[in-house]
Amino acid sequence: MAAMSAAIADVVAHALRTLPPETRGRFLRDLMATAAAGLTALEGEQASSEAVYRLGDAVVGCGPVDPA
């Protein structure tokens, strides 16, 4: 499982390096939406909702980002 996670991280990192900066946010939003949809199909709406909720909670915990 760890090797698969590392491989996925490599694919995402490569995409982020090669995409124009203005499209990277959209790419990540689409990736998260696709992952949530896949999780819903595999484990059901409740499991997917919980994962998305935890992700949102983690983001809020990070605080605001200074765009400068």
C-alpha positions as CSV (number, residue, x, y, z in Angstrom):
1,M,0.0,0.0,0.0
2,A,2.8,2.4,0.8
3,A,4.4,1.8,-2.5
4,M,1.1,2.6,-4.3
5,S,0.7,5.8,-2.3
6,A,4.2,6.9,-3.2
7,A,3.6,6.1,-6.9
8,I,0.3,8.1,-6.8
9,A,2.1,11.0,-5.0
10,D,4.8,10.9,-7.8
11,V,2.2,11.2,-10.5
12,V,0.5,14.1,-8.8
13,A,3.8,15.9,-8.1
14,H,4.8,15.4,-11.8
15,A,1.5,16.8,-13.0
16,L,1.9,19.8,-10.7
17,R,5.4,20.5,-11.9
18,T,4.3,20.4,-15.6
19,L,1.0,22.2,-15.4
20,P,0.9,25.9,-15.8
21,P,0.6,27.6,-12.3
22,E,-2.9,29.0,-13.1
23,T,-4.3,25.5,-13.7
24,R,-2.8,23.7,-10.7
25,G,-5.6,24.6,-8.3
26,R,-8.3,23.4,-10.7
27,F,-6.3,20.2,-11.2
28,L,-6.2,19.5,-7.5
29,R,-9.9,20.3,-7.0
30,D,-10.8,18.0,-9.9
31,L,-8.6,15.3,-8.4
32,M,-10.3,15.6,-5.0
33,A,-13.7,15.5,-6.5
34,T,-12.8,12.4,-8.5
35,A,-11.4,10.7,-5.5
36,A,-14.5,11.5,-3.4
37,A,-16.7,10.1,-6.2
38,G,-14.6,6.9,-6.4
39,L,-14.7,6.5,-2.6
40,T,-18.5,6.9,-2.7
41,A,-18.7,4.1,-5.3
42,L,-16.4,1.8,-3.4
43,E,-17.4,2.4,0.2
44,G,-20.6,4.4,0.2
45,E,-21.8,7.9,0.7
46,Q,-21.2,7.9,4.5
47,A,-17.5,6.9,4.2
48,S,-16.9,9.4,1.5
49,S,-18.7,12.2,3.4
50,E,-16.6,11.5,6.4
51,A,-13.4,11.6,4.4
52,V,-14.3,14.9,2.8
53,Y,-15.4,16.3,6.1
54,R,-12.0,15.4,7.6
55,L,-10.2,16.9,4.7
56,G,-12.2,20.1,5.1
57,D,-11.4,20.1,8.8
58,A,-7.7,19.7,8.2
59,V,-7.8,22.7,5.7
60,V,-9.5,24.9,8.2
61,G,-7.0,23.9,10.8
62,C,-4.2,25.2,8.6
63,G,-5.4,28.7,8.6
64,P,-5.4,31.3,5.8
65,V,-2.7,31.2,3.1
66,D,-1.0,34.4,2.2
67,P,-1.1,34.6,-1.7
68,A,1.9,36.9,-1.9
